[in-house]
Amino acid sequence: MHWWMYAVGAAMIWGLHYPLVSRALQVTSPITVYVLPNIILLLCIPFFYKTIVNDYYSILKSTWDIKLSIFLMMFTSIIASIGVYKAIHLSNATLASLIEITYPLFVVIFSFFIFHENHLSWPVVIGGILVTVGTGIIIYFNG
């Protein structure tokens, strides 16, 4: 499969996930909505035990900057997920997802300033501008 098929597939799953989160938030808090899928993940550990152990040793052998990146990745994942769930709880899945979709802009910014990586091309810049303008319109009329 091509990389973009995985990306579209993930987008479809997230498209299903957000309305399900919205429904769950009718009776639970954002933190509970975050924790529940992780319980299932913990139950899967025996099936991936060898991979997890191998990755653990790879992390131990890695440089300090990789270790720091992995450590920060764990916390940013938690904070961002709970932030999205809180946004869904306070508005709705549609509005929250349309605003949250601006994250690629921040990927560009942080990739450049932290890791000195630049993956921009003219089509990417134009698409980013369109997403940003669209997000501004949504915030202006629904903020």
ABEGO torsion letter per residue (X at the ends): XBAAAAAAAAAAAAAAAAAAAAAAAAABBAAAAAAAAAAAAAAAAAAAAAAAAAAAAAAAABBAAAAAAAAAAAAAAAAAAAAAAAAAAABBAAAAAAAAAAAAAAAAAAAAAAAGBBABBAAAAAAAAAAAAAAAAAAAAAX
